[in-house]
Amino acid sequence: MNTSALQIGGQRRTTADAIFEMLRQDIVKLRLEPGAKLSEAEVASRHQVSRQPVREAFIRLSHLNLVRVQPQRATTVRKLSSRDILNSWFLRIAIEVEVVRRGCESANADNLKALRENIAEQQKAVQTKDGDRLHTLDYEFHHLLCKAANCEFAYDTIAEYKSHVDRLCMLDITSTESMDELLSDHTKIVSALQHRDIEEAVSLTRVHLSRLDTSLIVAREKYPHYFQD
């Protein structure tokens, strides 16, 4: 990867964009654990790029509070913050409730078809207990909801806040109960959109996002070393 720009997902992205996204995914999916050290030189060597795009990626990750960049010291993956998680959860509820409200009014046949296809793929991931695949489909699901609501711009904000919450969710997404709950919640939300039932869609979305409370309590008990507060 030694070019200045490349195609990712049909969009032209810089090398820094690509490095940023790969590292973000590694952090969110806990392939890079909270507290892990990151070397600018090692990342550059592994991806065969100069250190400049890696430096840019580190800075962008620090703006999301996913890494801590300290001059003359190793960059580290930030530990989980209960405060950041709860703040992100609060903002996500406000945004996603409005998204599903609008989706009930504006979702067309193509939008609903795409959502049903996503649900079908989620079912396969749950059946095979593929937590990594389910996590990817979860992002896609919320992106499709924004498209259905004609407010795709909201997805970037949702994705940013999901980064804080998703590290928490990854700690137990592979459990059968958590995977089943995620699939069930998403399936019911799509059904509410199909029936143009705003009240039901909003209620289901609140229930779906409120599951974070239990996840946070369990994670703090099982993985106290992953938390900074």
Biotite code that builds the C-alpha atoms (Angstrom):
import biotite.structure as struc

atoms = struc.array([
    struc.Atom([0.000, 0.000, 0.000], chain_id="A", res_id=1, res_name="MET", atom_name="CA", element="C"),
    struc.Atom([2.377, 2.661, -1.194], chain_id="A", res_id=2, res_name="ASN", atom_name="CA", element="C"),
    struc.Atom([0.105, 4.885, -3.250], chain_id="A", res_id=3, res_name="THR", atom_name="CA", element="C"),
    struc.Atom([-1.192, 8.245, -2.101], chain_id="A", res_id=4, res_name="SER", atom_name="CA", element="C"),
    struc.Atom([-4.814, 7.342, -2.787], chain_id="A", res_id=5, res_name="ALA", atom_name="CA", element="C"),
    struc.Atom([-6.847, 4.202, -3.410], chain_id="A", res_id=6, res_name="LEU", atom_name="CA", element="C"),
    struc.Atom([-10.376, 2.955, -3.854], chain_id="A", res_id=7, res_name="GLN", atom_name="CA", element="C"),
    struc.Atom([-12.217, 1.750, -0.750], chain_id="A", res_id=8, res_name="ILE", atom_name="CA", element="C"),
    struc.Atom([-15.899, 0.886, -0.867], chain_id="A", res_id=9, res_name="GLY", atom_name="CA", element="C"),
    struc.Atom([-16.290, 2.674, -4.200], chain_id="A", res_id=10, res_name="GLY", atom_name="CA", element="C"),
    struc.Atom([-14.889, 5.936, -2.829], chain_id="A", res_id=11, res_name="GLN", atom_name="CA", element="C"),
    struc.Atom([-11.493, 7.490, -3.380], chain_id="A", res_id=12, res_name="ARG", atom_name="CA", element="C"),
    struc.Atom([-9.585, 7.482, -0.104], chain_id="A", res_id=13, res_name="ARG", atom_name="CA", element="C"),
    struc.Atom([-6.078, 8.541, 0.828], chain_id="A", res_id=14, res_name="THR", atom_name="CA", element="C"),
    struc.Atom([-3.546, 6.154, 2.310], chain_id="A", res_id=15, res_name="THR", atom_name="CA", element="C"),
    struc.Atom([-4.065, 7.899, 5.653], chain_id="A", res_id=16, res_name="ALA", atom_name="CA", element="C"),
    struc.Atom([-7.806, 7.155, 5.354], chain_id="A", res_id=17, res_name="ASP", atom_name="CA", element="C"),
    struc.Atom([-7.080, 3.482, 4.740], chain_id="A", res_id=18, res_name="ALA", atom_name="CA", element="C"),
    struc.Atom([-4.650, 3.201, 7.664], chain_id="A", res_id=19, res_name="ILE", atom_name="CA", element="C"),
    struc.Atom([-7.090, 5.060, 9.906], chain_id="A", res_id=20, res_name="PHE", atom_name="CA", element="C"),
    struc.Atom([-9.963, 2.723, 9.023], chain_id="A", res_id=21, res_name="GLU", atom_name="CA", element="C"),
    struc.Atom([-7.892, -0.437, 9.452], chain_id="A", res_id=22, res_name="MET", atom_name="CA", element="C"),
    struc.Atom([-6.639, 0.682, 12.858], chain_id="A", res_id=23, res_name="LEU", atom_name="CA", element="C"),
    struc.Atom([-10.108, 1.843, 13.904], chain_id="A", res_id=24, res_name="ARG", atom_name="CA", element="C"),
    struc.Atom([-11.526, -1.563, 13.023], chain_id="A", res_id=25, res_name="GLN", atom_name="CA", element="C"),
    struc.Atom([-8.710, -3.314, 14.904], chain_id="A", res_id=26, res_name="ASP", atom_name="CA", element="C"),
    struc.Atom([-9.426, -1.189, 17.984], chain_id="A", res_id=27, res_name="ILE", atom_name="CA", element="C"),
    struc.Atom([-13.216, -1.477, 17.828], chain_id="A", res_id=28, res_name="VAL", atom_name="CA", element="C"),
    struc.Atom([-13.071, -5.246, 17.291], chain_id="A", res_id=29, res_name="LYS", atom_name="CA", element="C"),
    struc.Atom([-10.513, -5.592, 20.113], chain_id="A", res_id=30, res_name="LEU", atom_name="CA", element="C"),
    struc.Atom([-7.830, -7.041, 17.878], chain_id="A", res_id=31, res_name="ARG", atom_name="CA", element="C"),
    struc.Atom([-5.882, -4.196, 19.481], chain_id="A", res_id=32, res_name="LEU", atom_name="CA", element="C"),
    struc.Atom([-6.774, -4.427, 23.155], chain_id="A", res_id=33, res_name="GLU", atom_name="CA", element="C"),
    struc.Atom([-7.291, -1.440, 25.469], chain_id="A", res_id=34, res_name="PRO", atom_name="CA", element="C"),
    struc.Atom([-3.885, -0.328, 26.729], chain_id="A", res_id=35, res_name="GLY", atom_name="CA", element="C"),
    struc.Atom([-1.954, -1.855, 23.803], chain_id="A", res_id=36, res_name="ALA", atom_name="CA", element="C"),
    struc.Atom([1.045, 0.103, 22.497], chain_id="A", res_id=37, res_name="LYS", atom_name="CA", element="C"),
    struc.Atom([1.189, 1.264, 18.878], chain_id="A", res_id=38, res_name="LEU", atom_name="CA", element="C"),
    struc.Atom([4.405, 1.977, 17.021], chain_id="A", res_id=39, res_name="SER", atom_name="CA", element="C"),
    struc.Atom([4.283, 4.439, 14.146], chain_id="A", res_id=40, res_name="GLU", atom_name="CA", element="C"),
    struc.Atom([7.304, 2.749, 12.564], chain_id="A", res_id=41, res_name="ALA", atom_name="CA", element="C"),
    struc.Atom([5.878, -0.772, 12.925], chain_id="A", res_id=42, res_name="GLU", atom_name="CA", element="C"),
    struc.Atom([2.490, 0.169, 11.445], chain_id="A", res_id=43, res_name="VAL", atom_name="CA", element="C"),
    struc.Atom([4.207, 1.928, 8.527], chain_id="A", res_id=44, res_name="ALA", atom_name="CA", element="C"),
    struc.Atom([6.445, -1.077, 7.877], chain_id="A", res_id=45, res_name="SER", atom_name="CA", element="C"),
    struc.Atom([3.596, -3.588, 8.102], chain_id="A", res_id=46, res_name="ARG", atom_name="CA", element="C"),
    struc.Atom([1.511, -1.717, 5.529], chain_id="A", res_id=47, res_name="HIS", atom_name="CA", element="C"),
    struc.Atom([4.485, -0.623, 3.406], chain_id="A", res_id=48, res_name="GLN", atom_name="CA", element="C"),
    struc.Atom([3.756, 3.087, 3.663], chain_id="A", res_id=49, res_name="VAL", atom_name="CA", element="C"),
    struc.Atom([5.664, 6.107, 4.906], chain_id="A", res_id=50, res_name="SER", atom_name="CA", element="C"),
    struc.Atom([5.235, 7.245, 8.492], chain_id="A", res_id=51, res_name="ARG", atom_name="CA", element="C"),
    struc.Atom([3.327, 10.414, 7.536], chain_id="A", res_id=52, res_name="GLN", atom_name="CA", element="C"),
    struc.Atom([-0.058, 8.754, 6.772], chain_id="A", res_id=53, res_name="PRO", atom_name="CA", element="C"),
    struc.Atom([0.320, 6.630, 9.906], chain_id="A", res_id=54, res_name="VAL", atom_name="CA", element="C"),
    struc.Atom([0.939, 9.777, 11.937], chain_id="A", res_id=55, res_name="ARG", atom_name="CA", element="C"),
    struc.Atom([-2.185, 11.346, 10.406], chain_id="A", res_id=56, res_name="GLU", atom_name="CA", element="C"),
    struc.Atom([-4.211, 8.235, 11.234], chain_id="A", res_id=57, res_name="ALA", atom_name="CA", element="C"),
    struc.Atom([-2.996, 8.300, 14.852], chain_id="A", res_id=58, res_name="PHE", atom_name="CA", element="C"),
    struc.Atom([-4.051, 11.943, 15.186], chain_id="A", res_id=59, res_name="ILE", atom_name="CA", element="C"),
    struc.Atom([-7.526, 11.200, 13.805], chain_id="A", res_id=60, res_name="ARG", atom_name="CA", element="C"),
    struc.Atom([-7.907, 8.245, 16.157], chain_id="A", res_id=61, res_name="LEU", atom_name="CA", element="C"),
    struc.Atom([-6.884, 10.465, 19.061], chain_id="A", res_id=62, res_name="SER", atom_name="CA", element="C"),
    struc.Atom([-9.644, 12.926, 18.114], chain_id="A", res_id=63, res_name="HIS", atom_name="CA", element="C"),
    struc.Atom([-12.098, 10.044, 18.564], chain_id="A", res_id=64, res_name="LEU", atom_name="CA", element="C"),
    struc.Atom([-10.508, 9.258, 21.942], chain_id="A", res_id=65, res_name="ASN", atom_name="CA", element="C"),
    struc.Atom([-9.529, 5.810, 20.689], chain_id="A", res_id=66, res_name="LEU", atom_name="CA", element="C"),
    struc.Atom([-5.774, 6.288, 21.146], chain_id="A", res_id=67, res_name="VAL", atom_name="CA", element="C"),
    struc.Atom([-3.561, 8.445, 23.326], chain_id="A", res_id=68, res_name="ARG", atom_name="CA", element="C"),
    struc.Atom([-0.742, 10.188, 21.451], chain_id="A", res_id=69, res_name="VAL", atom_name="CA", element="C"),
    struc.Atom([2.058, 11.430, 23.687], chain_id="A", res_id=70, res_name="GLN", atom_name="CA", element="C"),
    struc.Atom([5.171, 13.126, 22.270], chain_id="A", res_id=71, res_name="PRO", atom_name="CA", element="C"),
    struc.Atom([8.364, 11.126, 22.812], chain_id="A", res_id=72, res_name="GLN", atom_name="CA", element="C"),
    struc.Atom([6.322, 8.267, 24.252], chain_id="A", res_id=73, res_name="ARG", atom_name="CA", element="C"),
    struc.Atom([4.498, 5.283, 22.787], chain_id="A", res_id=74, res_name="ALA", atom_name="CA", element="C"),
    struc.Atom([1.020, 5.808, 21.388], chain_id="A", res_id=75, res_name="THR", atom_name="CA", element="C"),
    struc.Atom([-1.434, 3.583, 23.244], chain_id="A", res_id=76, res_name="THR", atom_name="CA", element="C"),
    struc.Atom([-4.965, 2.352, 22.646], chain_id="A", res_id=77, res_name="VAL", atom_name="CA", element="C"),
    struc.Atom([-7.153, 4.148, 25.152], chain_id="A", res_id=78, res_name="ARG", atom_name="CA", element="C"),
    struc.Atom([-8.835, 2.047, 27.765], chain_id="A", res_id=79, res_name="LYS", atom_name="CA", element="C"),
    struc.Atom([-12.606, 2.024, 27.885], chain_id="A", res_id=80, res_name="LEU", atom_name="CA", element="C"),
    struc.Atom([-14.246, 4.968, 29.592], chain_id="A", res_id=81, res_name="SER", atom_name="CA", element="C"),
    struc.Atom([-17.643, 4.511, 31.222], chain_id="A", res_id=82, res_name="SER", atom_name="CA", element="C"),
    struc.Atom([-18.237, 8.240, 30.861], chain_id="A", res_id=83, res_name="ARG", atom_name="CA", element="C"),
    struc.Atom([-17.469, 8.232, 27.113], chain_id="A", res_id=84, res_name="ASP", atom_name="CA", element="C"),
    struc.Atom([-19.655, 5.167, 26.606], chain_id="A", res_id=85, res_name="ILE", atom_name="CA", element="C"),
    struc.Atom([-22.635, 6.684, 28.432], chain_id="A", res_id=86, res_name="LEU", atom_name="CA", element="C"),
    struc.Atom([-22.230, 10.041, 26.671], chain_id="A", res_id=87, res_name="ASN", atom_name="CA", element="C"),
    struc.Atom([-22.127, 8.291, 23.290], chain_id="A", res_id=88, res_name="SER", atom_name="CA", element="C"),
    struc.Atom([-25.147, 6.199, 24.229], chain_id="A", res_id=89, res_name="TRP", atom_name="CA", element="C"),
    struc.Atom([-27.137, 9.336, 25.137], chain_id="A", res_id=90, res_name="PHE", atom_name="CA", element="C"),
    struc.Atom([-26.378, 11.016, 21.808], chain_id="A", res_id=91, res_name="LEU", atom_name="CA", element="C"),
    struc.Atom([-27.028, 7.861, 19.784], chain_id="A", res_id=92, res_name="ARG", atom_name="CA", element="C"),
    struc.Atom([-30.497, 7.483, 21.278], chain_id="A", res_id=93, res_name="ILE", atom_name="CA", element="C"),
    struc.Atom([-31.367, 11.068, 20.355], chain_id="A", res_id=94, res_name="ALA", atom_name="CA", element="C"),
    struc.Atom([-30.176, 10.603, 16.769], chain_id="A", res_id=95, res_name="ILE", atom_name="CA", element="C"),
    struc.Atom([-31.440, 7.092, 16.088], chain_id="A", res_id=96, res_name="GLU", atom_name="CA", element="C"),
    struc.Atom([-34.898, 7.708, 17.509], chain_id="A", res_id=97, res_name="VAL", atom_name="CA", element="C"),
    struc.Atom([-35.313, 10.513, 14.979], chain_id="A", res_id=98, res_name="GLU", atom_name="CA", element="C"),
    struc.Atom([-33.848, 8.301, 12.230], chain_id="A", res_id=99, res_name="VAL", atom_name="CA", element="C"),
    struc.Atom([-36.436, 5.540, 12.731], chain_id="A", res_id=100, res_name="VAL", atom_name="CA", element="C"),
    struc.Atom([-39.199, 8.121, 13.103], chain_id="A", res_id=101, res_name="ARG", atom_name="CA", element="C"),
    struc.Atom([-38.336, 9.530, 9.689], chain_id="A", res_id=102, res_name="ARG", atom_name="CA", element="C"),
    struc.Atom([-37.739, 6.052, 8.298], chain_id="A", res_id=103, res_name="GLY", atom_name="CA", element="C"),
    struc.Atom([-41.316, 5.059, 9.065], chain_id="A", res_id=104, res_name="CYS", atom_name="CA", element="C"),
    struc.Atom([-42.483, 7.972, 6.943], chain_id="A", res_id=105, res_name="GLU", atom_name="CA", element="C"),
    struc.Atom([-40.044, 7.769, 4.039], chain_id="A", res_id=106, res_name="SER", atom_name="CA", element="C"),
    struc.Atom([-38.737, 4.188, 3.641], chain_id="A", res_id=107, res_name="ALA", atom_name="CA", element="C"),
    struc.Atom([-39.449, 2.904, 0.134], chain_id="A", res_id=108, res_name="ASN", atom_name="CA", element="C"),
    struc.Atom([-39.571, -0.629, -1.272], chain_id="A", res_id=109, res_name="ALA", atom_name="CA", element="C"),
    struc.Atom([-35.859, -0.651, -2.122], chain_id="A", res_id=110, res_name="ASP", atom_name="CA", element="C"),
    struc.Atom([-34.919, 0.506, 1.382], chain_id="A", res_id=111, res_name="ASN", atom_name="CA", element="C"),
    struc.Atom([-37.027, -2.198, 3.002], chain_id="A", res_id=112, res_name="LEU", atom_name="CA", element="C"),
    struc.Atom([-35.667, -4.859, 0.649], chain_id="A", res_id=113, res_name="LYS", atom_name="CA", element="C"),
    struc.Atom([-32.092, -3.905, 1.566], chain_id="A", res_id=114, res_name="ALA", atom_name="CA", element="C"),
    struc.Atom([-32.936, -4.058, 5.273], chain_id="A", res_id=115, res_name="LEU", atom_name="CA", element="C"),
    struc.Atom([-34.563, -7.486, 4.909], chain_id="A", res_id=116, res_name="ARG", atom_name="CA", element="C"),
    struc.Atom([-31.512, -8.764, 3.036], chain_id="A", res_id=117, res_name="GLU", atom_name="CA", element="C"),
    struc.Atom([-29.303, -7.452, 5.823], chain_id="A", res_id=118, res_name="ASN", atom_name="CA", element="C"),
    struc.Atom([-31.469, -9.269, 8.390], chain_id="A", res_id=119, res_name="ILE", atom_name="CA", element="C"),
    struc.Atom([-31.114, -12.494, 6.381], chain_id="A", res_id=120, res_name="ALA", atom_name="CA", element="C"),
    struc.Atom([-27.326, -12.132, 6.500], chain_id="A", res_id=121, res_name="GLU", atom_name="CA", element="C"),
    struc.Atom([-27.498, -11.447, 10.234], chain_id="A", res_id=122, res_name="GLN", atom_name="CA", element="C"),
    struc.Atom([-29.438, -14.690, 10.675], chain_id="A", res_id=123, res_name="GLN", atom_name="CA", element="C"),
    struc.Atom([-26.628, -16.583, 8.946], chain_id="A", res_id=124, res_name="LYS", atom_name="CA", element="C"),
    struc.Atom([-24.025, -14.924, 11.169], chain_id="A", res_id=125, res_name="ALA", atom_name="CA", element="C"),
    struc.Atom([-25.994, -15.819, 14.302], chain_id="A", res_id=126, res_name="VAL", atom_name="CA", element="C"),
    struc.Atom([-26.415, -19.424, 13.145], chain_id="A", res_id=127, res_name="GLN", atom_name="CA", element="C"),
    struc.Atom([-22.668, -19.777, 12.586], chain_id="A", res_id=128, res_name="THR", atom_name="CA", element="C"),
    struc.Atom([-21.841, -17.723, 15.704], chain_id="A", res_id=129, res_name="LYS", atom_name="CA", element="C"),
    struc.Atom([-19.746, -15.354, 13.592], chain_id="A", res_id=130, res_name="ASP", atom_name="CA", element="C"),
    struc.Atom([-19.517, -12.329, 15.897], chain_id="A", res_id=131, res_name="GLY", atom_name="CA", element="C"),
    struc.Atom([-17.126, -10.443, 13.636], chain_id="A", res_id=132, res_name="ASP", atom_name="CA", element="C"),
    struc.Atom([-19.489, -10.750, 10.670], chain_id="A", res_id=133, res_name="ARG", atom_name="CA", element="C"),
    struc.Atom([-22.475, -9.791, 12.815], chain_id="A", res_id=134, res_name="LEU", atom_name="CA", element="C"),
    struc.Atom([-20.642, -6.687, 13.995], chain_id="A", res_id=135, res_name="HIS", atom_name="CA", element="C"),
    struc.Atom([-20.043, -5.617, 10.376], chain_id="A", res_id=136, res_name="THR", atom_name="CA", element="C"),
    struc.Atom([-23.688, -6.252, 9.499], chain_id="A", res_id=137, res_name="LEU", atom_name="CA", element="C"),
    struc.Atom([-24.774, -4.213, 12.529], chain_id="A", res_id=138, res_name="ASP", atom_name="CA", element="C"),
    struc.Atom([-22.945, -1.179, 11.132], chain_id="A", res_id=139, res_name="TYR", atom_name="CA", element="C"),
    struc.Atom([-24.518, -1.798, 7.732], chain_id="A", res_id=140, res_name="GLU", atom_name="CA", element="C"),
    struc.Atom([-27.973, -2.105, 9.312], chain_id="A", res_id=141, res_name="PHE", atom_name="CA", element="C"),
    struc.Atom([-27.759, 1.308, 10.965], chain_id="A", res_id=142, res_name="HIS", atom_name="CA", element="C"),
    struc.Atom([-26.404, 2.801, 7.743], chain_id="A", res_id=143, res_name="HIS", atom_name="CA", element="C"),
    struc.Atom([-29.392, 1.377, 5.850], chain_id="A", res_id=144, res_name="LEU", atom_name="CA", element="C"),
    struc.Atom([-31.755, 2.874, 8.426], chain_id="A", res_id=145, res_name="LEU", atom_name="CA", element="C"),
    struc.Atom([-30.253, 6.301, 7.757], chain_id="A", res_id=146, res_name="CYS", atom_name="CA", element="C"),
    struc.Atom([-30.675, 5.791, 4.018], chain_id="A", res_id=147, res_name="LYS", atom_name="CA", element="C"),
    struc.Atom([-34.306, 4.792, 4.532], chain_id="A", res_id=148, res_name="ALA", atom_name="CA", element="C"),
    struc.Atom([-34.847, 7.976, 6.537], chain_id="A", res_id=149, res_name="ALA", atom_name="CA", element="C"),
    struc.Atom([-33.232, 10.147, 3.838], chain_id="A", res_id=150, res_name="ASN", atom_name="CA", element="C"),
    struc.Atom([-30.689, 11.382, 6.363], chain_id="A", res_id=151, res_name="CYS", atom_name="CA", element="C"),
    struc.Atom([-27.603, 9.415, 5.444], chain_id="A", res_id=152, res_name="GLU", atom_name="CA", element="C"),
    struc.Atom([-25.494, 12.285, 6.779], chain_id="A", res_id=153, res_name="PHE", atom_name="CA", element="C"),
    struc.Atom([-26.467, 11.151, 10.278], chain_id="A", res_id=154, res_name="ALA", atom_name="CA", element="C"),
    struc.Atom([-24.626, 7.863, 9.825], chain_id="A", res_id=155, res_name="TYR", atom_name="CA", element="C"),
    struc.Atom([-21.170, 9.431, 10.154], chain_id="A", res_id=156, res_name="ASP", atom_name="CA", element="C"),
    struc.Atom([-22.141, 10.777, 13.566], chain_id="A", res_id=157, res_name="THR", atom_name="CA", element="C"),
    struc.Atom([-23.696, 7.462, 14.597], chain_id="A", res_id=158, res_name="ILE", atom_name="CA", element="C"),
    struc.Atom([-20.592, 5.558, 13.456], chain_id="A", res_id=159, res_name="ALA", atom_name="CA", element="C"),
    struc.Atom([-18.349, 7.900, 15.444], chain_id="A", res_id=160, res_name="GLU", atom_name="CA", element="C"),
    struc.Atom([-20.315, 7.356, 18.637], chain_id="A", res_id=161, res_name="TYR", atom_name="CA", element="C"),
    struc.Atom([-20.629, 3.618, 17.961], chain_id="A", res_id=162, res_name="LYS", atom_name="CA", element="C"),
    struc.Atom([-16.841, 3.332, 18.092], chain_id="A", res_id=163, res_name="SER", atom_name="CA", element="C"),
    struc.Atom([-16.916, 3.974, 21.842], chain_id="A", res_id=164, res_name="HIS", atom_name="CA", element="C"),
    struc.Atom([-19.833, 1.653, 22.500], chain_id="A", res_id=165, res_name="VAL", atom_name="CA", element="C"),
    struc.Atom([-18.840, -1.149, 20.148], chain_id="A", res_id=166, res_name="ASP", atom_name="CA", element="C"),
    struc.Atom([-15.675, -2.085, 22.000], chain_id="A", res_id=167, res_name="ARG", atom_name="CA", element="C"),
    struc.Atom([-17.929, -2.757, 24.958], chain_id="A", res_id=168, res_name="LEU", atom_name="CA", element="C"),
    struc.Atom([-20.384, -4.724, 22.817], chain_id="A", res_id=169, res_name="CYS", atom_name="CA", element="C"),
    struc.Atom([-17.590, -6.829, 21.290], chain_id="A", res_id=170, res_name="MET", atom_name="CA", element="C"),
    struc.Atom([-16.811, -8.209, 24.740], chain_id="A", res_id=171, res_name="LEU", atom_name="CA", element="C"),
    struc.Atom([-20.042, -10.211, 24.715], chain_id="A", res_id=172, res_name="ASP", atom_name="CA", element="C"),
    struc.Atom([-21.370, -10.129, 21.138], chain_id="A", res_id=173, res_name="ILE", atom_name="CA", element="C"),
    struc.Atom([-20.231, -13.710, 20.614], chain_id="A", res_id=174, res_name="THR", atom_name="CA", element="C"),
    struc.Atom([-22.534, -14.979, 23.363], chain_id="A", res_id=175, res_name="SER", atom_name="CA", element="C"),
    struc.Atom([-25.598, -16.733, 21.970], chain_id="A", res_id=176, res_name="THR", atom_name="CA", element="C"),
    struc.Atom([-27.950, -14.607, 24.064], chain_id="A", res_id=177, res_name="GLU", atom_name="CA", element="C"),
    struc.Atom([-26.460, -11.299, 22.893], chain_id="A", res_id=178, res_name="SER", atom_name="CA", element="C"),
    struc.Atom([-26.460, -12.334, 19.240], chain_id="A", res_id=179, res_name="MET", atom_name="CA", element="C"),
    struc.Atom([-30.070, -13.503, 19.445], chain_id="A", res_id=180, res_name="ASP", atom_name="CA", element="C"),
    struc.Atom([-31.124, -10.241, 21.117], chain_id="A", res_id=181, res_name="GLU", atom_name="CA", element="C"),
    struc.Atom([-29.409, -8.145, 18.452], chain_id="A", res_id=182, res_name="LEU", atom_name="CA", element="C"),
    struc.Atom([-31.070, -10.076, 15.633], chain_id="A", res_id=183, res_name="LEU", atom_name="CA", element="C"),
    struc.Atom([-34.473, -9.984, 17.324], chain_id="A", res_id=184, res_name="SER", atom_name="CA", element="C"),
    struc.Atom([-34.279, -6.230, 17.948], chain_id="A", res_id=185, res_name="ASP", atom_name="CA", element="C"),
    struc.Atom([-33.275, -5.482, 14.362], chain_id="A", res_id=186, res_name="HIS", atom_name="CA", element="C"),
    struc.Atom([-35.968, -7.755, 12.929], chain_id="A", res_id=187, res_name="THR", atom_name="CA", element="C"),
    struc.Atom([-38.687, -6.048, 14.979], chain_id="A", res_id=188, res_name="LYS", atom_name="CA", element="C"),
    struc.Atom([-37.469, -2.572, 14.007], chain_id="A", res_id=189, res_name="ILE", atom_name="CA", element="C"),
    struc.Atom([-37.661, -3.460, 10.304], chain_id="A", res_id=190, res_name="VAL", atom_name="CA", element="C"),
    struc.Atom([-41.172, -4.831, 10.821], chain_id="A", res_id=191, res_name="SER", atom_name="CA", element="C"),
    struc.Atom([-42.224, -1.563, 12.478], chain_id="A", res_id=192, res_name="ALA", atom_name="CA", element="C"),
    struc.Atom([-40.817, 0.392, 9.529], chain_id="A", res_id=193, res_name="LEU", atom_name="CA", element="C"),
    struc.Atom([-42.725, -1.804, 7.090], chain_id="A", res_id=194, res_name="GLN", atom_name="CA", element="C"),
    struc.Atom([-45.961, -1.125, 8.975], chain_id="A", res_id=195, res_name="HIS", atom_name="CA", element="C"),
    struc.Atom([-45.210, 2.618, 9.270], chain_id="A", res_id=196, res_name="ARG", atom_name="CA", element="C"),
    struc.Atom([-45.647, 2.260, 13.028], chain_id="A", res_id=197, res_name="ASP", atom_name="CA", element="C"),
    struc.Atom([-43.682, 5.217, 14.391], chain_id="A", res_id=198, res_name="ILE", atom_name="CA", element="C"),
    struc.Atom([-44.546, 4.635, 18.045], chain_id="A", res_id=199, res_name="GLU", atom_name="CA", element="C"),
    struc.Atom([-43.467, 0.987, 17.890], chain_id="A", res_id=200, res_name="GLU", atom_name="CA", element="C"),
    struc.Atom([-40.276, 1.757, 15.954], chain_id="A", res_id=201, res_name="ALA", atom_name="CA", element="C"),
    struc.Atom([-39.238, 4.419, 18.466], chain_id="A", res_id=202, res_name="VAL", atom_name="CA", element="C"),
    struc.Atom([-40.019, 2.155, 21.429], chain_id="A", res_id=203, res_name="SER", atom_name="CA", element="C"),
    struc.Atom([-38.064, -0.749, 19.927], chain_id="A", res_id=204, res_name="LEU", atom_name="CA", element="C"),
    struc.Atom([-35.081, 1.479, 19.197], chain_id="A", res_id=205, res_name="THR", atom_name="CA", element="C"),
    struc.Atom([-35.001, 2.716, 22.783], chain_id="A", res_id=206, res_name="ARG", atom_name="CA", element="C"),
    struc.Atom([-35.139, -0.862, 24.082], chain_id="A", res_id=207, res_name="VAL", atom_name="CA", element="C"),
    struc.Atom([-32.421, -1.926, 21.641], chain_id="A", res_id=208, res_name="HIS", atom_name="CA", element="C"),
    struc.Atom([-30.031, 0.814, 22.724], chain_id="A", res_id=209, res_name="LEU", atom_name="CA", element="C"),
    struc.Atom([-30.886, 0.507, 26.429], chain_id="A", res_id=210, res_name="SER", atom_name="CA", element="C"),
    struc.Atom([-29.282, -2.951, 26.546], chain_id="A", res_id=211, res_name="ARG", atom_name="CA", element="C"),
    struc.Atom([-26.006, -1.089, 26.938], chain_id="A", res_id=212, res_name="LEU", atom_name="CA", element="C"),
    struc.Atom([-26.634, -0.662, 30.677], chain_id="A", res_id=213, res_name="ASP", atom_name="CA", element="C"),
    struc.Atom([-26.388, -4.390, 31.354], chain_id="A", res_id=214, res_name="THR", atom_name="CA", element="C"),
    struc.Atom([-23.424, -4.820, 29.001], chain_id="A", res_id=215, res_name="SER", atom_name="CA", element="C"),
    struc.Atom([-21.498, -2.092, 30.824], chain_id="A", res_id=216, res_name="LEU", atom_name="CA", element="C"),
    struc.Atom([-22.097, -3.608, 34.263], chain_id="A", res_id=217, res_name="ILE", atom_name="CA", element="C"),
    struc.Atom([-21.071, -7.094, 33.122], chain_id="A", res_id=218, res_name="VAL", atom_name="CA", element="C"),
    struc.Atom([-17.991, -5.861, 31.248], chain_id="A", res_id=219, res_name="ALA", atom_name="CA", element="C"),
    struc.Atom([-16.705, -3.836, 34.202], chain_id="A", res_id=220, res_name="ARG", atom_name="CA", element="C"),
    struc.Atom([-16.987, -6.930, 36.393], chain_id="A", res_id=221, res_name="GLU", atom_name="CA", element="C"),
    struc.Atom([-15.331, -9.321, 33.916], chain_id="A", res_id=222, res_name="LYS", atom_name="CA", element="C"),
    struc.Atom([-12.713, -6.996, 32.389], chain_id="A", res_id=223, res_name="TYR", atom_name="CA", element="C"),
    struc.Atom([-11.814, -4.329, 34.968], chain_id="A", res_id=224, res_name="PRO", atom_name="CA", element="C"),
    struc.Atom([-8.313, -3.993, 33.444], chain_id="A", res_id=225, res_name="HIS", atom_name="CA", element="C"),
    struc.Atom([-9.882, -2.691, 30.211], chain_id="A", res_id=226, res_name="TYR", atom_name="CA", element="C"),
    struc.Atom([-11.381, 0.358, 31.947], chain_id="A", res_id=227, res_name="PHE", atom_name="CA", element="C"),
    struc.Atom([-9.757, 3.636, 32.900], chain_id="A", res_id=228, res_name="GLN", atom_name="CA", element="C"),
    struc.Atom([-12.550, 4.790, 35.221], chain_id="A", res_id=229, res_name="ASP", atom_name="CA", element="C"),
])
